[in-house]
Amino acid sequence: MLSDVIDLLADPVDGTPLRAGDAAWKTLVSESGHNYDVARQGYVTLAGGAGLRYSGDDAEMIQARETFLSGGHFAPFVEAITDHVGQALDDAGVADDAHPSIVEIGAGTGYYLSHTLDSIENSRGVGIDVSVPAAKRLASCHPNIGAVVADAWSRLPLRDGVVDAVTVIFAPRNAAEFARVLSTEGQVIVLTADAGHLAELREPLGIIDVEEGKVERMIAQASGHLVPVGDPESVEFQMNLDQASIAAQIGMSPSARHIHPTVLAERIAALPETMTVTARAAITRLRRDPHLS
């Protein structure tokens, strides 16, 4: 709920703290006087004066993500992210009786963030996504999540230095903003698709492969704001997917926007009834550059 994380949130225009505008939490108000309406589903849109530049995943893509993830196909990724968040909190010396703050960028349906909050005692989370259909699900996916619609490439609607861990799972990375909102010892945990991810599907469905060196470029782009904590860790496993699961996987990805639905359906129908498909990604942990003031 937003009330559980209000001390983390900030006006996206000027960074001043937010508070409830009324007893029913129908609005949030900043110290500078800006008002933000809370939707009846419980999420709030926190965007600057120019508003949101794009709308993100539509309702169909969000439903496909819910369908695929609820099947447990990416469970090893979920477990690995949660383990790394726990390690990051241990590295930061977060006390056992503290209430660690975890923010997920591009949180989608809240599947990953909910699991992490369930596994880390007393934790609370902010799920940020530019998609309104995603925010509607986020707002009800877990009692300790505050759902926020915001643009990850703009100023994040979070106060300086208040976040213990930021998770980024196949989502945009804004290193400068992550460094700003992280606590002194906080960390960013990034899951990045690696070359060979879903390799068995790429040729028959006409999907472009993940380029080589993606993790190295991500680290280089973060330079000056974030530095790695150790070496990236590879996570690889195989999934047995039927055609419906394959359709959901592609439907939740950018590929869904680049292949005509009829063509995609024909290509999926031509696949075997079940396939073994490889999932491959890298987890990278980063912290604030110690040279930052």
Sequence and secondary structure as in RCSB ss.txt:
>XXXX:A:sequence
MLSDVIDLLADPVDGTPLRAGDAAWKTLVSESGHNYDVARQGYVTLAGGAGLRYSGDDAEMIQARETFLSGGHFA
PFVEAITDHVGQALDDAGVADDAHPSIVEIGAGTGYYLSHTLDSIENSRGVGIDVSVPAAKRLASCHPNIGAVVA
DAWSRLPLRDGVVDAVTVIFAPRNAAEFARVLSTEGQVIVLTADAGHLAELREPLGIIDVEEGKVERMIAQASGH
LVPVGDPESVEFQMNLDQASIAAQIGMSPSARHIHPTVLAERIAALPETMTVTARAAITRLRRDPHLS
>XXXX:A:secstr
 HHHHGGGBB TTT  BEEESSTT  EEEETT  EEEB TTS EE   TT  S   S HHHHHHHHHHHHTTTTH
HHHHHHHHHHHHHHHHTT  TTS  EEEEET TTSHHHHHHHHHSTT EEEEEES HHHHHHHHHH TTEEEEE 
 TTS  SB TT EEEEEEESS   HHHHHHHEEEEEEEEEEEE TTTTHHHHHHHT     TTHHHHHHHHHTTT
EEESS  EEEEEEEEEEHHHHHHHHHTSGGGGTS HHHHHHHHHTS SEEEEEEEEEEEEEEE TT  
